[in-house]
Amino acid sequence: MSVAAGDEPVLACPPGLTFERARSVVPVVRLEGEIDLSRVNELRPALVALVRPADPGLVLDLSDVEYLDSAGVHLLHELERTLSGRGQMLRISATPGAAVLRLLELVDLAGSLALDGSVAAAVELLAPRPLI
């Protein structure tokens, strides 16, 4: 799949990755399937490339991820460090009942990364506030 959003270049996205912009400024990436050692090297550059320098951060929706191994967990932490170094935030979203939630609980992901129960909640926390 290729992505073109406004003035952004067309990017080739790996299978199982969909991209959109919420409120025109918050990139939202949805991953599905398995995130393991075999996929990390294709996902890492795609995830970083989809976040423009002016973006407040990234919402990464894992609701449709069926399996996440240690390489996938490491990717999440690495992505958070990369974005943080650019002054941006990473918010992870997984809807209640999502298969990946059990693993996220086991590794206490919420203790080290921002975890939200919906994409809408994560976008709300990242979207710039209107000036009054």
C-alpha positions in Angstrom: 0.0 0.0 0.0 1.2 3.5 -0.7 0.3 6.6 1.3 0.1 10.1 0.1 -1.2 12.7 2.5 -1.2 16.4 1.5 2.3 17.5 0.8 3.9 14.2 2.0 5.8 12.0 -0.4 4.2 8.7 -1.4 5.5 6.1 1.0 5.3 2.3 0.4 3.8 0.8 3.6 4.4 -2.8 4.6 1.4 -5.2 4.5 -0.7 -5.1 7.6 -0.1 -1.4 8.1 -2.7 1.3 7.4 -2.2 5.0 7.8 -4.5 8.0 8.2 -4.3 11.5 9.7 -6.8 12.3 12.4 -7.8 16.0 12.7 -5.3 16.6 9.9 -2.4 16.7 12.3 -2.2 13.4 14.2 -0.8 10.4 12.3 -2.6 7.2 13.2 -1.1 3.8 12.2 -3.0 0.6 12.6 -1.1 -2.6 12.6 -2.5 -6.1 12.2 -1.4 -9.7 12.3 1.9 -10.5 14.0 4.7 -8.2 15.0 7.7 -10.3 15.4 11.4 -10.4 14.5 10.5 -11.1 10.8 8.5 -7.9 10.5 10.4 -5.4 12.7 12.9 -4.4 10.1 10.3 -3.4 7.6 8.0 -1.7 10.1 10.6 0.4 11.9 11.5 2.8 9.0 7.9 3.0 7.8 6.6 4.0 11.2 9.3 6.7 11.6 8.8 8.0 8.1 5.1 8.5 8.5 5.6 11.1 11.3 6.4 14.6 10.0 8.6 16.9 12.0 5.6 19.2 12.8 3.4 16.4 14.0 2.7 16.2 17.8 3.4 12.5 17.8 2.0 9.2 16.6 -1.0 7.0 17.6 -0.2 3.4 17.1 -3.3 1.2 17.1 -2.5 -2.4 18.1 -6.1 -3.6 18.4 -5.8 -6.0 15.5 -2.4 -7.4 16.4 -2.6 -11.1 17.2 0.9 -11.7 18.3 3.7 -9.5 19.6 7.1 -11.0 20.5 10.0 -9.4 22.3 11.3 -7.9 19.1 8.0 -6.2 18.7 8.0 -4.9 22.3 11.5 -3.6 21.7 10.3 -1.8 18.5 7.6 0.0 20.6 10.2 1.2 23.1 12.6 2.2 20.3 9.9 4.1 18.5 9.0 5.9 21.7 12.7 6.9 22.2 13.0 8.1 18.6 9.9 10.2 18.8 10.7 11.6 22.2 14.1 12.7 20.9 12.3 14.7 18.2 10.0 16.3 20.8 7.0 14.0 19.9 4.9 11.5 21.8 3.9 7.9 21.1 0.5 6.8 22.2 -0.4 3.1 22.0 -4.0 2.2 21.5 -5.6 -1.2 22.0 -9.4 -1.7 22.4 -10.7 -3.6 25.4 -10.7 -7.3 24.5 -7.9 -7.1 21.9 -5.7 -10.2 21.9 -2.5 -8.1 22.3 -3.7 -6.6 25.6 -2.8 -9.7 27.7 0.8 -9.5 26.5 0.9 -5.7 27.0 -0.2 -6.3 30.6 2.4 -9.1 31.1 5.2 -6.8 30.1 3.7 -3.9 32.0 3.8 -1.8 28.8 1.5 0.8 30.4 4.2 1.3 33.1 6.6 2.6 30.4 4.5 3.8 27.4 1.2 5.6 27.1 -1.6 3.1 26.6 -5.1 4.2 25.6 -8.3 2.1 25.2 -9.2 3.7 21.9 -7.7 5.6 19.0 -10.1 8.5 19.7 -8.8 8.9 23.2 -5.2 8.8 22.1 -5.9 11.4 19.3 -7.6 13.6 21.8 -4.5 13.6 24.0 -2.2 14.4 21.1 -4.2 16.9 19.1 -3.3 20.5 19.6 -5.8 22.5 21.6 -7.6 25.2 19.8 -6.7 28.8 20.8 -9.5 30.6 22.5 
